[in-house]
Amino acid sequence: MYEALEILCRLFKPGAPRLSEQLVRDLHKQYESLYLATDTAGRTTFNAVMEAIVKWVIGLQVQRHGQPTISPLEPDADLCVHILSTGSAHIRWLIELDNKLSKK
């Protein structure tokens, strides 16, 4: 799931070397124009959801790259289900944002 989000984000931001906190923050800036004209609650919600994606990326980077072992431990099944569910939701939403931005 992490790799799928990484590939997608790099398509949205050509030249980005990898999925990172900064890449998601750059996408946040890119897409926030879609919410500037909306009400305060809409902007607040948008900002909170983008921050949740940042936290998801940070957490999975630790799982994927931050373990001090040759053979990293996999998360338990319940956490894997959550990662897959939230990751797929993030991917669907970011595609929708990119499509909206392309139509502007």
N, C-alpha and C positions, 0 to 999 in steps of 0.2 A: 504494500500500500504506500509506503514511504517513497519507493522508487517511482511509482505511478504519479504521485503528487510532484515529485522532483522533475520528472520529464515534462509534465504539464506546465509547471511554473517556468521552466526554462524555455518552453515554447512561447509563453507570454512575455518573457523578458530575455530576448536573445542575447547571448554573450555571458549570461550568468553561469558561473562555473559549477554551482551545486545548489541544492536546496539548503537554505539557511534562514535564520531569524531575519537577517537584513533583506534577503530576497522577498520574504513575505511582507515585510514593512514597506519595501519599494512597491509591491503590488497594491498594498493598502493605499498608498499615495496615488497610484495610477487610477484606482477605482473609486476613490472617495468623491470625485467629481460627480459621480452618479447620485450621490446622496446629499450634496451641498444644498440643493434647492428643497429638500424635504424638511419635515418638521424636526425639532430637536430630538424627539424620541427616536425617530428613524436614524438620525446620525449617530446617536448614542448606541443604539443597537448594532448598527453596522460596525462601529469602532470596537465594540465588545466582541463581536463575532470574529473580526479580523485578529484581535488580540488572542482569542482562543486558538486560532489556527497557528499563531506564533508559538504559543505554549505547547501545542501538539507537536510541532516540528522540533522544538527544543527537547521535549521529553523523548521523542523517538530517536533523535540523534544520540542521546545518551545510551539508549537501548541498543542501537545499531553499531555505534562506533566507540562508545565510551567505556566498554567493559575491559578490565585489565586481564583478560584471559585470551588464549588462542582460540578456544571454542566458546563463543558467547552463549550465555544462557538465554533461552527463549522465554518470553513472558508466559504466564499461565493462560489457560484457555479462555477464562472469563475476560481477561485483559485483552487478549487477541481479538475477541469478538467486538469489544468496545473500540479498539483501534481500527478494525476494518469498517465498522459502522460509521464512526465519526470521520474517518479518512475518506470514505466514499461520499459522504455528505459534503465534505469540504471540496472535493473534486467537482461534484455536480454544481455547487454554488459558484465556484470560481469560473467554471465554463460559462455559466449564465451571466456572470458579471462581465467576462470578456466579450461575450456576444453582444451585450447591451452597449458596451463601450465602443465596439466596432460599428454599431448602427448610429452612434451619435454624430 
